[in-house]
Amino acid sequence: MTHRVPHRLSRAVVLLTVLGAALPAAAQSRPYAPSLSCARLQALLERSGAAVLSTGPRTYDRFVRDGRFCQSTEVTEAAWVRASDDPDCFIGYTCKEADRDDQW
């Protein structure tokens, strides 16, 4: 005796399988700083406030527009990245844990 899966259910399973395979790849993609102009990188941060950018083939970091995008225990540190038109593009800041010397 064979069991038949309703046609709608089998299409739903296929759709979920395809979406499930695509989501991890989409979650891993992030802008590659060296391929973008400095102005475009700065505009990205200005627009979104914070972004994770690839800075090299196997490196990445989170950059922020200002301290509002850091945790309450963190302070900002100026950050520069290599852009397509500027090897020392001021992108904004990174967040780092405050040292005892970094008191507000």
C-alpha positions as CSV (number, residue, x, y, z in Angstrom):
1,M,0.0,0.0,0.0
2,T,1.4,3.4,-1.0
3,H,0.6,6.7,0.7
4,R,0.1,9.7,-1.5
5,V,1.2,13.1,-0.3
6,P,-1.2,15.8,-1.3
7,H,0.1,17.8,-4.2
8,R,-0.1,21.1,-2.2
9,L,1.9,19.6,0.7
10,S,4.7,18.3,-1.6
11,R,5.0,21.7,-3.2
12,A,5.3,23.4,0.2
13,V,8.0,20.9,1.2
14,V,10.0,21.7,-2.0
15,L,9.6,25.5,-1.4
16,L,10.7,25.3,2.2
17,T,13.7,23.2,1.2
18,V,14.7,25.7,-1.5
19,L,14.3,28.6,0.9
20,G,16.2,26.9,3.7
21,A,19.1,26.3,1.3
22,A,19.1,29.9,0.2
23,L,18.9,31.6,3.6
24,P,22.3,30.7,5.0
25,A,24.0,32.0,1.8
26,A,22.0,35.3,2.0
27,A,22.8,35.7,5.7
28,Q,26.5,35.4,5.0
29,S,26.7,38.0,2.3
30,R,28.0,41.5,3.3
31,P,29.4,44.4,1.4
32,Y,33.0,44.0,0.4
33,A,34.7,47.3,1.3
34,P,37.6,47.2,-1.1
35,S,35.2,47.0,-4.1
36,L,33.2,50.1,-3.0
37,S,34.1,53.8,-3.2
38,C,34.8,55.6,0.1
39,A,31.8,57.8,-0.5
40,R,29.6,54.8,-1.0
41,L,30.8,53.1,2.2
42,Q,30.3,56.4,4.2
43,A,26.8,56.7,2.7
44,L,26.0,53.1,3.7
45,L,26.9,53.8,7.3
46,E,25.1,57.2,7.3
47,R,22.0,55.5,6.0
48,S,22.0,52.4,8.2
49,G,23.8,53.5,11.3
50,A,25.8,50.3,11.6
51,A,27.0,47.6,9.1
52,V,29.1,44.5,9.0
53,L,31.6,44.8,6.1
54,S,34.1,42.4,4.7
55,T,37.5,44.1,4.8
56,G,39.4,41.4,3.1
57,P,38.9,37.9,1.6
58,R,38.6,36.4,5.1
59,T,38.1,39.4,7.4
60,Y,35.2,41.5,8.5
61,D,34.2,44.0,11.2
62,R,31.2,45.9,12.4
63,F,31.3,49.6,11.8
64,V,29.0,52.3,13.3
65,R,28.1,55.9,12.5
66,D,28.4,56.9,16.1
67,G,28.3,55.7,19.7
68,R,24.5,55.3,19.7
69,F,25.0,52.0,17.8
70,C,27.4,50.5,20.5
71,Q,26.4,48.7,23.7
72,S,26.3,50.8,26.8
73,T,29.6,49.3,28.1
74,E,31.4,50.2,24.8
75,V,33.1,53.3,23.4
76,T,33.8,54.2,19.8
77,E,37.2,53.9,18.1
78,A,37.9,55.6,14.8
79,A,38.1,53.2,11.9
80,W,39.6,53.3,8.4
81,V,39.2,50.7,5.7
82,R,40.6,50.2,2.2
83,A,38.1,51.4,-0.4
84,S,38.3,51.1,-4.2
85,D,39.4,54.7,-4.5
86,D,41.1,55.4,-1.1
87,P,43.4,53.0,0.8
88,D,42.7,54.9,4.0
89,C,39.0,55.7,3.9
90,F,37.6,57.0,7.2
91,I,34.4,54.8,7.5
92,G,33.3,55.8,11.0
93,Y,33.9,53.8,14.1
94,T,34.1,50.4,15.7
95,C,32.7,49.6,19.1
96,K,35.1,48.3,21.8
97,E,34.7,47.6,25.5
98,A,35.6,50.6,27.6
99,D,38.8,50.4,29.5
100,R,38.9,51.8,33.0
101,D,40.7,54.8,31.5
102,D,37.9,55.4,29.1
103,Q,35.4,56.7,31.7
104,W,32.7,59.0,30.5
